[in-house]
Amino acid sequence: MGAPFLLCCWILPDSFLRHGNPFFANITVHPVNGYTIMAVAEINEYVKMLATVKGTPHHYLWSSYDAEADVLYINFKKPSHATDSEMTEDDILVRYENDEVVGLTVLHASKR
């Protein structure tokens, strides 16, 4: 594995990180005057998603995590208009647009 390098940087109010968002687990955090400067230090975790994105019908992946509800939303098509859905045994809602899987809703995301 190669050395980690800087992927991107954000400047955010310190209060932004108080929600315990698991996305920030691998991020270097530097508090400066009431703001937080964050740098993603390890790009390899994000590069691993490339095969998944390439395998989707539209070569698209959009996700959003709702910390309050502990739900991860993953969309493979945007815009998508689900016409049906089914719940798996492990609390993942598979969303369909006709016969095509257009997204997943992962319940209890932080517990996985």
Backbone as CSV, one residue per row, in Angstrom:
resi,resn,N_x,N_y,N_z,CA_x,CA_y,CA_z,C_x,C_y,C_z
1,MET,0.852,-1.166,0.000,0.000,0.000,0.000,0.900,1.232,0.000
2,GLY,0.576,2.190,-0.863,1.355,3.416,-0.944,1.096,4.330,0.232
3,ALA,1.918,5.359,0.315,1.764,6.346,1.387,0.488,7.146,1.173
4,PRO,-0.218,7.468,2.256,-1.423,8.289,2.115,-1.056,9.697,1.660
5,PHE,-1.984,10.328,0.979,-1.748,11.701,0.565,-3.037,12.486,0.636
6,LEU,-2.915,13.786,0.581,-4.059,14.675,0.726,-4.979,14.576,-0.473
7,LEU,-6.252,14.269,-0.221,-7.259,14.205,-1.271,-8.012,15.519,-1.377
8,CYS,-8.474,16.041,-0.252,-9.210,17.291,-0.264,-9.222,17.890,1.136
9,CYS,-9.723,19.089,1.230,-9.717,19.784,2.503,-10.997,20.581,2.636
10,TRP,-11.573,20.620,3.855,-12.760,21.415,4.137,-12.479,22.299,5.329
11,ILE,-13.137,23.441,5.385,-13.118,24.281,6.580,-14.562,24.374,7.055
12,LEU,-14.815,23.851,8.250,-16.171,23.743,8.764,-16.238,24.256,10.194
13,PRO,-17.408,24.736,10.639,-17.562,25.095,12.050,-17.331,23.865,12.922
14,ASP,-16.702,24.061,14.092,-16.423,22.934,14.989,-17.678,22.143,15.336
15,SER,-18.822,22.800,15.429,-20.058,22.123,15.805,-20.467,21.054,14.790
16,PHE,-19.970,21.156,13.575,-20.321,20.207,12.526,-19.897,18.783,12.890
17,LEU,-18.783,18.640,13.596,-18.249,17.313,13.907,-18.836,16.708,15.171
18,ARG,-19.647,17.411,15.887,-20.163,16.924,17.162,-21.250,15.868,17.003
19,HIS,-21.624,15.522,15.797,-22.696,14.558,15.569,-22.178,13.129,15.477
20,GLY,-20.862,12.909,15.578,-20.313,11.562,15.536,-20.454,10.892,14.188
21,ASN,-20.370,11.644,13.111,-20.513,11.101,11.773,-19.369,10.132,11.468
22,PRO,-19.644,8.847,11.149,-18.582,7.878,10.888,-17.760,8.215,9.647
23,PHE,-18.257,9.071,8.767,-17.492,9.467,7.591,-16.165,10.097,7.995
24,PHE,-16.139,10.762,9.138,-14.943,11.485,9.551,-13.972,10.634,10.355
25,ALA,-14.188,9.331,10.429,-13.331,8.465,11.229,-11.895,8.437,10.724
26,ASN,-11.668,8.528,9.420,-10.317,8.458,8.857,-9.804,9.816,8.411
27,ILE,-10.274,10.859,9.035,-9.914,12.203,8.598,-9.101,12.898,9.668
28,THR,-8.036,13.565,9.255,-7.229,14.340,10.167,-7.951,15.646,10.455
29,VAL,-8.111,15.978,11.731,-8.867,17.160,12.125,-7.943,18.142,12.826
30,HIS,-7.994,19.413,12.420,-7.174,20.463,13.012,-8.064,21.636,13.402
31,PRO,-8.360,21.825,14.727,-9.173,22.971,15.132,-8.371,24.273,15.050
32,VAL,-8.961,25.297,14.456,-8.323,26.599,14.313,-9.371,27.682,14.517
33,ASN,-9.290,28.440,15.599,-10.171,29.579,15.855,-11.662,29.265,15.680
34,GLY,-12.133,28.185,16.254,-13.553,27.869,16.184,-13.982,27.177,14.902
35,TYR,-13.047,26.905,14.011,-13.341,26.176,12.783,-12.478,24.931,12.741
36,THR,-12.875,23.983,11.953,-12.121,22.745,11.825,-11.662,22.595,10.388
37,ILE,-10.372,22.367,10.234,-9.815,22.099,8.913,-9.576,20.599,8.855
38,MET,-10.220,19.928,7.916,-10.121,18.482,7.817,-9.474,18.098,6.498
39,ALA,-8.610,17.143,6.547,-7.973,16.642,5.331,-8.157,15.137,5.270
40,VAL,-8.654,14.637,4.170,-8.780,13.195,3.990,-7.383,12.660,3.742
41,ALA,-6.919,11.819,4.633,-5.537,11.378,4.582,-5.365,10.080,3.794
42,GLU,-6.375,9.310,3.640,-6.219,8.000,3.016,-7.181,7.867,1.838
43,ILE,-6.679,8.023,0.643,-7.520,7.968,-0.556,-7.888,6.536,-0.928
44,ASN,-7.106,5.566,-0.498,-7.337,4.178,-0.926,-8.716,3.660,-0.550
45,GLU,-9.288,4.101,0.569,-10.624,3.664,0.958,-11.671,4.116,-0.060
46,TYR,-11.476,5.271,-0.645,-12.428,5.787,-1.635,-12.194,5.160,-3.002
47,VAL,-10.957,4.875,-3.324,-10.640,4.256,-4.611,-11.231,2.849,-4.685
48,LYS,-11.355,2.180,-3.546,-11.940,0.836,-3.503,-13.380,0.831,-4.021
49,MET,-14.049,1.964,-3.981,-15.434,2.042,-4.442,-15.542,2.072,-5.966
50,LEU,-14.439,2.270,-6.665,-14.475,2.399,-8.118,-15.121,1.200,-8.794
51,ALA,-14.765,0.002,-8.378,-15.342,-1.197,-9.000,-16.863,-1.228,-8.814
52,THR,-17.337,-0.802,-7.651,-18.777,-0.767,-7.393,-19.460,0.234,-8.315
53,VAL,-18.887,1.418,-8.428,-19.472,2.458,-9.281,-19.471,2.015,-10.736
54,LYS,-18.372,1.435,-11.193,-18.293,0.975,-12.583,-19.297,-0.132,-12.864
55,GLY,-19.682,-0.881,-11.838,-20.618,-1.984,-12.011,-22.081,-1.575,-12.022
56,THR,-22.353,-0.317,-11.726,-23.740,0.133,-11.761,-24.142,0.446,-13.195
57,PRO,-25.407,0.283,-13.530,-25.842,0.488,-14.917,-25.550,1.892,-15.460
58,HIS,-25.590,2.898,-14.592,-25.396,4.275,-15.053,-24.025,4.827,-14.676
59,HIS,-23.148,3.972,-14.102,-21.811,4.374,-13.658,-21.889,5.567,-12.726
60,TYR,-22.825,5.503,-11.795,-23.112,6.610,-10.905,-23.368,6.065,-9.505
61,LEU,-22.860,6.743,-8.496,-23.153,6.381,-7.125,-23.222,7.669,-6.310
62,TRP,-24.333,7.874,-5.649,-24.537,9.036,-4.797,-24.995,8.497,-3.452
63,SER,-24.420,9.034,-2.376,-24.824,8.545,-1.057,-24.987,9.707,-0.087
64,SER,-25.780,9.449,0.930,-26.026,10.431,1.969,-26.280,9.679,3.262
65,TYR,-25.665,10.143,4.359,-25.855,9.508,5.649,-26.641,10.448,6.560
66,ASP,-27.722,9.943,7.140,-28.533,10.682,8.091,-28.160,10.172,9.486
67,ALA,-27.338,10.962,10.208,-26.834,10.535,11.509,-27.957,10.402,12.536
68,GLU,-28.933,11.282,12.484,-30.023,11.235,13.453,-30.837,9.954,13.313
69,ALA,-31.112,9.551,12.083,-31.882,8.328,11.835,-30.988,7.089,11.714
70,ASP,-29.662,7.292,11.622,-28.689,6.227,11.403,-29.034,5.423,10.149
71,VAL,-29.249,6.151,9.059,-29.623,5.554,7.782,-28.669,6.036,6.697
72,LEU,-28.190,5.096,5.886,-27.362,5.421,4.733,-28.201,5.241,3.478
73,TYR,-28.279,6.287,2.669,-29.011,6.239,1.405,-27.995,6.140,0.282
74,ILE,-28.156,5.148,-0.584,-27.269,4.966,-1.734,-28.134,4.951,-2.981
75,ASN,-27.787,5.796,-3.940,-28.528,5.859,-5.203,-27.593,5.527,-6.356
76,PHE,-28.077,4.740,-7.286,-27.305,4.356,-8.465,-27.753,5.115,-9.705
77,LYS,-28.814,5.887,-9.585,-29.353,6.643,-10.704,-29.953,7.928,-10.135
78,LYS,-29.685,9.022,-10.798,-30.246,10.288,-10.331,-30.659,11.108,-11.534
79,PRO,-31.885,11.546,-11.581,-32.917,11.267,-10.573,-33.437,9.841,-10.725
80,SER,-33.901,9.309,-9.642,-34.540,7.997,-9.669,-35.927,8.121,-9.074
81,HIS,-36.814,7.304,-9.557,-38.195,7.312,-9.090,-38.585,5.866,-8.798
82,ALA,-38.411,5.460,-7.547,-38.688,4.077,-7.172,-40.160,3.743,-7.389
83,THR,-40.374,2.640,-8.060,-41.730,2.160,-8.288,-42.067,0.985,-7.387
84,ASP,-41.031,0.407,-6.748,-41.229,-0.728,-5.856,-40.015,-0.835,-4.948
85,SER,-40.154,-1.579,-3.882,-39.036,-1.806,-2.971,-39.267,-3.103,-2.213
86,GLU,-38.182,-3.635,-1.655,-38.291,-4.818,-0.812,-37.268,-4.717,0.307
87,MET,-37.644,-5.193,1.496,-36.779,-5.182,2.659,-36.080,-6.529,2.768
88,THR,-34.750,-6.506,2.889,-34.001,-7.744,3.064,-34.033,-8.154,4.535
89,GLU,-33.557,-9.354,4.827,-33.536,-9.855,6.200,-32.601,-9.045,7.096
90,ASP,-31.604,-8.371,6.492,-30.653,-7.595,7.289,-30.940,-6.091,7.241
91,ASP,-32.216,-5.733,7.112,-32.690,-4.345,7.188,-32.085,-3.414,6.134
92,ILE,-32.044,-3.885,4.917,-31.649,-3.053,3.780,-32.841,-3.006,2.832
93,LEU,-33.279,-1.793,2.549,-34.387,-1.601,1.630,-33.813,-1.452,0.221
94,VAL,-34.171,-2.368,-0.669,-33.725,-2.324,-2.065,-34.813,-1.605,-2.856
95,ARG,-34.438,-0.513,-3.518,-35.417,0.290,-4.255,-35.282,0.015,-5.756
96,TYR,-36.430,-0.174,-6.395,-36.488,-0.499,-7.828,-37.220,0.593,-8.599
97,GLU,-36.771,0.819,-9.810,-37.532,1.604,-10.791,-37.836,0.620,-11.909
98,ASN,-39.072,0.159,-11.950,-39.470,-0.970,-12.800,-38.641,-2.178,-12.371
99,ASP,-37.829,-2.785,-13.249,-37.039,-3.964,-12.872,-35.599,-3.621,-12.508
100,GLU,-35.236,-2.349,-12.519,-33.860,-1.918,-12.288,-33.669,-1.482,-10.830
101,VAL,-32.597,-1.964,-10.178,-32.263,-1.502,-8.839,-31.688,-0.101,-8.967
102,VAL,-32.333,0.866,-8.314,-31.881,2.262,-8.412,-31.320,2.773,-7.095
103,GLY,-31.449,1.993,-6.022,-30.902,2.463,-4.760,-31.084,1.495,-3.616
104,LEU,-30.378,1.807,-2.540,-30.457,1.036,-1.313,-30.651,2.004,-0.150
105,THR,-31.412,1.588,0.832,-31.550,2.329,2.076,-31.084,1.380,3.174
106,VAL,-29.969,1.718,3.812,-29.351,0.848,4.802,-29.720,1.344,6.198
107,LEU,-30.563,0.594,6.882,-30.968,0.947,8.240,-29.895,0.517,9.236
108,HIS,-29.813,1.199,10.366,-28.829,0.891,11.419,-27.414,0.896,10.849
109,ALA,-27.105,1.876,10.019,-25.859,1.916,9.250,-24.608,1.906,10.144
110,SER,-24.623,2.619,11.240,-23.412,2.710,12.069,-23.120,1.412,12.811
111,LYS,-24.049,0.495,12.858,-23.866,-0.771,13.551,-23.241,-1.838,12.651
112,ARG,-22.989,-1.507,11.401,-22.473,-2.498,10.438,-20.972,-2.461,10.340
